[in-house]
């Protein structure tokens, strides 16, 4: 892969591996939606995370990646086996005295783990359980979720998986990678630990994880690159039985185009544009203020006046 500094931006590719997209040394100057979200804490926190990235649980990251990799394989080849191009199943060594696998903290386990990684050809280790769970999820998604299954199967037939975009806007560089891209839709797979998929539950999850912000980021920069406002869809699927799934539109959260062709901005789109403007300002000035920058100055000072919650206002403790 050539250094993108030598490529003309915007740059779109379907050939890049997930590992290269996320960790390639040449792409560090490109900001993703996950990175830009750190401005929601403060510009100072954003700057801190650039030099001290947050650590993500390896097991959580791998389980989600196996699921995504299987869907990518289905889209490209019609089968699941492409997952083994990216992952290998790690087999823990067996203790000859007990007949059971060695524990993860033992020397034998660690040595075998390192050996299998060195002999994997650059693949990522995963467990057989992670493979089996992802298979069960995808079987349910494609065959047993009613009209949702019909739509997902159609999207996989007409879409292109794992498309990486790199672009520049107002002197700043950005990147995004779509799980699935069709001519007029962006599809994002969301495996979730939710007991139900009711509208209120989904809305709380979108708000909690700031998924609307990411959707707006993708739509905005996709428009910058292609000139098109694409509809953004999430496919939420439970990662435990019964592995139910629903398709959710991001229209009310991010950007949507009405019948007259007018672009309507939802609250997440407005929030995204405010953060984008702040990022451009901070980058140009090379100054990243802390949380106090969100407080409106009063008489020249930024003093926060905390709003008293109703539950506290109404709860007065008396001693008798």
C-alpha positions, -999 to +999 in steps of 0.1 A: +000+000+000+015+033-010+018+062+014-015+082+010+006+114+011+015+104-025-022+097-034-046+124-046-074+130-021-102+121-019-091+085-021-114+055-021-103+019-019-119-016-014-085-033-012-074-022+022-074-046+051-091-037+084-057-038+101-042-013+076-071+010+079-070+012+117-033+009+124-013+016+093+015+041+101+007+063+071-029+071+081-024+085+115-030+121+104-065+111+093-093+115+119-121+090+122-156+095+137-145+076+169-116+100+173-136+131+166-162+121+192-136+128+219-144+165+214-177+157+232-156+155+263-134+185+255-109+196+229-082+189+255-094+153+259-093+149+221-057+161+220-048+138+249-063+107+231-042+114+200-011+107+220-026+082+245-052+061+227-078+044+249-074+006+251-103-015+239-110-049+254-094-073+230-121-100+234-149-075+227-130-061+197-123-096+183-159-109+187-173-079+168-146-082+141-153-119+135-190-110+130-181-082+106-156-103+088-182-131+082-207-106+067-179-092+045-171-127+033-208-134+025-211-102+005-179-110-015-182-148-019-216-159-007-200-180+021-185-176+056-151-191+049-134-158+041-133-152+078-103-175+080-083-152+057-082-128+086-086-149+117-073-182+130-087-203+159-062-203+188-060-238+204-049-237+240-023-263+249-035-293+270-021-301+304-011-338+301-017-343+338-053-330+339-063-334+303-076-298+305-064-267+286-038-246+304-051-214+319-044-180+302-020-169+329+003-200+327+037-200+310+027-229+287-004-210+275+015-178+268+043-196+250+019-215+228-001-183+221+030-165+209+041-194+188+007-197+170+007-159+163+042-161+148+031-189+126-003-174+116+009-153+087-004-121+102-038-134+111-057-124+143-064-151+169-099-159+180-117-187+199-139-214+184-167-200+206-164-166+190-166-183+156-197-203+166-215-174+181-209-153+150-222-181+128-254-185+149-260-147+147-256-146+109-278-176+104-306-159+123-299-126+106-301-140+071-328-167+075-350-162+106-358-125+110-387-121+087-386-091+063-355-079+080-337-110+066-351-103+031-338-067+032-304-077+046-299-104+020-308-079-008-284-053+006-256-079+007-263-088-029-261-053-042-236-037-018-198-035-015-183-043+019-156-025+038-150+005+016-123+029+030-126+067+023-099+093+029-105+130+023-095+165+033-118+193+044-108+228+055-072+218+058-080+187+081-078+151+070-106+126+077-113+089+071-142+065+074-148+029+065-183+017+056-194-018+067-216-020+035-221+006+008-247+006-019-254+032-045-275+053-022-272+037+013-246+033+040-252+002+062-236-002+097-237-036+115-243-033+152-241-064+174-255-054+208-261-068+243-297-057+245-325-078+260-351-063+236-351-043+204-380-020+212-379+016+198-372+031+232-344+006+239-328+013+205-330+051+210-313+048+244-285+028+228-280+052+199-279+081+224-256+063+249-231+053+222-234+085+202-241+064+171-260+093+155-228+114+156-209+087+137-238+084+112-237+121+105-199+120+101-202+092+075-230+110+056-213+144+056-179+132+043-195+107+019-213+137+005-180+156+003-165+128-017-194+116-039-217+146-040-246+123-028-265+123+005-269+086+012-295+072+036-278+057+067-291+024+082-281+005+113-287-032+115-290-040+152-286-076+162-286-092+196-253-111+203-271-136+226-301-159+219-325-154+202-302-132+181-331-111+169-324-082+145-340-049+133-331-023+107-331+013+120-329+045+100-306+072+112-328+099+094-342+115+125-307+116+142-284+126+114-291+138+078-321+130+056-334+144+023-371+152+021-395+149-008-384+183-021-348+174-021-340+195+010-314+182+034-328+181+070-304+181+099-312+161+129-297+168+164-267+146+158-259+163+125-260+197+142-238+184+170-214+169+145-211+202+125-204+221+157-177+197+167-163+197+132-160+235+132-143+234+166-118+208+154-109+229+124-105+260+147-083+241+172-062+225+145-055+259+128-047+276+161-029+245+176-048+252+208-071+227+225-090+242+255-104+221+283-139+215+296-143+251+307-146+261+270-182+248+272-191+272+299-205+306+288-184+334+305-201+355+331-184+387+340-153+375+323-151+342+342-161+307+332-179+294+363-202+264+360-235+267+378-247+231+382-284+225+377-300+209+407-317+176+396-354+173+404-349+141+424-324+160+447-347+191+449-375+169+460-355+147+484-350+165+518-337+143+546-353+150+580-340+138+614-366+133+641 
